[in-house]
Amino acid sequence: MPPLPRPRRIVGVSTKMYFDLQSTLSYVRGMLQLDGDAWNARIDLFVIPDFVTLMASAEILQPSSIMLGAQDIFWEDKGAYTGEVSPLVVRQAGAKIVELGHAERRAMFGETDETAAKKAGAAARNGLIPLVCIGEKTHHSVASAAVGAAIQECTPQVNSVLAAVPDDAEVILAYEPVWAIGAAQPADPDHVVNVTKELRKLAAGRSGVTRILYGGSAGPGTFAKIAEGVDGLFLGRFAHDIHNLKKVIEEVGGA
Ligand SMILES: O=C[C@H](O)COP(=O)(O)O
């Protein structure tokens, strides 16, 4: 059987909790300046700021095709859940994407495959695209063992999410090996390609679009080395300089 056509490429950046309020808004304004360039026709672009700047970011991005995301949601839409953020409200605030299961939330805030899956279901129910972060915690020094171990650890992470969303719902999976997040450089390209090619098979029967991104110290120069396995990049620190983001967009968009 010939390989399925690959989905449209997509690049996004999370500000995590790196910026203060004004810095976030000026970064989002900077992204707006990039809109309308030649990449527009070829790739999708998104930004995931903190919750507090979500509505102001939505207003800035309103004239553009740049998609807005939130860094988390709760799995219920309304009720006595003090401190949680409703997927319904996130959608109403202008978000199209919601990031779930990031390694930092798994390590520090008790996120599990089960909670990420429940939140993914809530996202789809509210018309949000779940962007679920998956990845193995440790890196084996022998390359072949590292690939097998990563696939084994990531498979249940992917399957639990896919089981929780309708078959035709759009899903983004961000492969982020935990050991490559916040590092000096991204994971070895062969490792990323070998793991993501296998993970793509887990979603092969779905009717909804499933895109696979790489994240973890990615920046300019990363995409070309792993394009065989992924549909784009999910960026952190190295895209917080808007000039770097522009370079990545041009690389992924093929300009
Ligand atoms: O959300 C983005 C990823 O965790 C990557 O972050 P990083 O590029 O700063 O390592």
The ligand as an ORCA input file, in Angstrom:
! r2SCAN-3c Opt
* xyz 0 1
  O       6.663     23.120     24.948
  C       7.728     23.030     24.396
  C       8.707     22.023     24.718
  O       8.597     21.529     26.014
  C      10.095     22.383     24.355
  O      10.656     23.326     25.212
  P      12.179     23.743     24.968
  O      12.328     23.939     23.490
  O      12.375     25.001     25.738
  O      13.023     22.587     25.418
*
